[in-house]
Amino acid sequence: MTSEFKDKSLKFNLGIVKRPRHRGGYLVVLLLVFGAVFFTIFTAFMSFTITGSKISNAKLNSEQALQIAEAGLNYYKWFLAHHPDDIQNGSGVAGPYIVPFSDPEGDVIGEYSLAVDGNLACEAVTSVDITSTGYTKAEPNIKRVVYARYARPNVAEFSHIVNANVWAGPDRIIYGPYHSNGFVRMDGLNNSKVTSGQTSAQCQSLDICKSSPQYASNSTNVDGVFGAGAGSDLWEWSVPPVSFTGVTVDLSDMKERAVNSGGQYYGPSGKAGYYVLFNLNGTYTLKIVKDNKSKGNAWGHQKNILNSATTVGTYAIPSACGVLFFEDNVWVEGVVSGKVTVAAAAPDSTTDPRVVIVGDLTYANEESGLLLVAEENINIGLDVPDNMMINGIFLAQKGKFQRPYYYVNSSNYPDPNPDAIRIQTSMSAYMERNSLTTNGTIVSNGRVGTKWTCSNSWSSWYCNGFEYRYDYYDRDLAIDPPPLTPKTSDNYQFIEWREQE
């Protein structure tokens, strides 16, 4: 082998030996690249895991904060059950009140802060507003805030409360809960519960059956709620009766608060009563209704016709106690601004004043509300609008809510009939009115009647009152009622709840 060949062979072999060194450099680069990628992915994964854990913990603490805030509401509900008029948490000073919250093992895991505000009318607590802010010890910056209004439920929870057998005809459309302590014949349309305090009876024995041919000879049993109405899925009977003694107003207390707690009291007028006209600007104009006698009777007084009246003055509705108490009959209409209660009662007398609605009763705004109380009847007058609207809570304590049967011919309805009033022939055009729309609640000791039918041996037809009636339930009155609105229970409840941002 020549030296030249050896040199070439050596160079070739050396070349083979050097190639693996170049490949090793590539592997290092690849390792570095893949290592960086893996590290980036690992770091991102760990960051995602940590972030997810933080979000999960934040959600957990947020949910715990909400539960703690609700615990604050429940605590003050318990506190008020034992101290009904205490809105200062037993401390005698204004809040907020910081209360620690413990888990079942007794460890303090958070706190709630309570802000309590009592709503007063005539120096009486009507409701309590509670705002509770909850947060955990681990994350005190994560807060949840809930608000609730705590009050005893009142009559405005219902569209009707009646202490007698009732009949809702096929033309009736009723929105909101409808209750009677007697039997309910529901031939109309209801979109909420219809309840009765009765179980069952023979239909023939009920006054609401006798007046109709299809039931007059029916001797079979009917349930507490029966009839041809389409909403029977919402009918219930044998429910606990609503205590009518409980829902009626303590008139002596109302009188005392009108006299001594910032309201307005008016004694007997010496005439046919008082006329109250509510004005849009939050005032009311007061007049005394004259006694125009005819054959020993006060024609305007007895016939629900407002003939003439003498102006007393125009006054602002009292702000501290929006109660107008009259120991006489009251004639009323107008536009109500604010929360107002009007009572016609003589609690220390044998007379039972009544209220006559002589025109529309509407509201100036959404914050307004009216409670109209009569010791006897609440009557709708004769010469009222053809399409009438009345807003409010209408409570006839001993009598009934009605539009009496107005007639001309005395041979049909003798004067002693309490639901029939003879009128002059010149007023006969007012006997029939087109529609009555009621927004609110009717509380009546006797059976409600605003439409009358006449009949002969073969048919019956509308002949008096309002041909069409529309009844709407006003939830705002249940949440924020007028002063001294009667309650349906002595047990306080949360009537409004919401979370605040």
Residue, then its C-alpha position, 0 to 999 in steps of 0.5 A: m500500500t502506497s503512502e498516498f493511498k494510506d493518506k486518502s484512507l486515513k482522511f476518509n476514515l477521519g471524515i467518517v468519525k467526524r460526522p457523529r459529532h455534527r449529529g450530536g449538535y443537532l440533538v442538543v438543539l432539538l432537546l433545547v427546542f422541545g424542552a422550551v416548548f414543554f416548559t412553555i406548555f407546562t408553565a401555561f398549564m400550571s398557570f391555567t390550573i392556578t388561575g382556575s383554582k383562583i376562579s374556583n375559590a373566588k366563586l366559592n367565596s362569592e357563593q359563601a358570601l351570598q349564603i352569609a348575606e342571606a343568613g343576615l336576613n334570616y337572623y333579623k327575621w328571627f330578631l324581629a319575631h322576638h322584638p317586633d318594633d326594634i329596628q336597632n338590633g337591640s343596641g339602641v343606636a343606628g347601624p350598620y351592625i356587624v355580626p360574625f358568622s360561624d360554620p357548624e363546627g363553630d369556627v368564624i368563617g365570615e361576617y354580615s353587615l346589616a343596615v335596617d330601616g323601619n318604615l313608619a306611618c302614624e307612628a306605627v311600623t308598617s314594614v322593615d327594609i333590611t340590607s345584608t352584606g355578606y363576605t368570608k374571612a378568607e376573601p373579605n373583598i368579595k361581597r354579596v348584598v341582598y335586600a328584603r322587605y319584611a312585613r306582615p301580609n296585608v289584604a292587598e295580597f288578594s284581589h277580593i276577600v269576601n265574608a259571604n257566598v259569592w257569584a262571579g258571572p261569565d262576563r267577569i275577568i279576575y286577576g289576582p287571588y280571590h277568596s271567600n269564606g263562603f261558597v264561590r260560584m265561579d262562572g268567569l275567568n280567573n288567572s290566579k287561585v280561587t279559594s273558599g273556606q267551605t267544603s260542600a253543600q247541596c246547591q239548592s240550599l245556596d242563594i247563589c244557586k237559587s237565582s239561576p235556572q240550571y242550579a235552582s232544582n239541583s239538590t246534589n252536592v257542590d264543592g266550596v268552589f264550583g261553576a262553569g269557569a275555565g280556570s278550575d285547575l286553580w280552584e281550592w276549597s276547605v282552606p282555612p278561612v280568612s279571619f274577617t275580624g282580623v282583616t277589618v280595621d281597628l277603627s278606634d285605633m285609626k281614629e286615635r292615630a288620626v287625632n294624635s299621630g299626625g293625621q286629620y280628624y273630622g267630627p260629624s258634619g251635621k249635614a249629609g256628610y263630607y265630600v272629598l275631592f283629591n287633587l293632582n298636586g297632593t292636596y284634597t278639597l273638602k266640602i260639606v254635603k247639604d241635606n236636601k230633604s224630601k218627605g223626611n228623607a235627605w234625597g242626595h244623602q239617601k240616593n247617592i246623588l251629590n246635589s250640592a256642597t259647601t266648600v270648607g277648604t283645600y288642604a295638603i295630605p298629612s305627610a307623617c300620617g296620611v289618614l283622613f278620618f271622618e265620623d260621618n258619611v264620605w263622598v269621594e272622587g279624584v286623583v290621589s297623589g301619595k299614600v292616603t287612607v280615608a275612613a268613614a266610621a263612628p266607633d263610639s256611636t251606634t251609627d255606621p257611616r258609609v262611603v259613596i264613590v261619585g267619580d273616578l279614583t285614579y293615581a297621580n303616579e306609581e308611588s300613590g295608593l288609596l285605602l278607603v274604609a267604610e264602617e257600613n257600605i261602600n256604594i258607587g253613586l248613580d251619576v258616575p262615568d259611563n266607563m268608570m275606573i277606581n284604584g285602591i283598597f276598598l273595605a266595607q267592614k260591616g256592609k258590602f261593596q256595591r252599586p245599588y239597584y237604582y230604579v224608578n218604578s216602586s212596584n218592582y222594588p219596594d223602598p225597604n230593600p237595602d240593595a235597591i234605591r228609587i230615583q227620579t225619572s229624570m235620572s233613569a239614564y244613569m241606571e245602566r253604565n258600560s264598564l267598571t275597572t277596578n285596580g286593587t282589592i275589594v274587602s267586603n263583609g257582604r256579597v259584592g254586587t255591581k251588575w244586576t239582571c232582570s228576568n222573566s219566565w223564559s230569559s234574563w238580561y242585564c238591566n242595571g249597574f255596569e255591564y262589563r267589570y274588569d278586576y285587576y290585582d295591584r301588587d304594589l299595594a301589597i308591598d307598599p300599602p297605604p297607612l294602617t292597611p289591615k293585615t291578614s296574619d300576625n306573622y311577619q314575612f319577607i314580601e320582597w327579596r332581591e340581590q343588589e349589585 
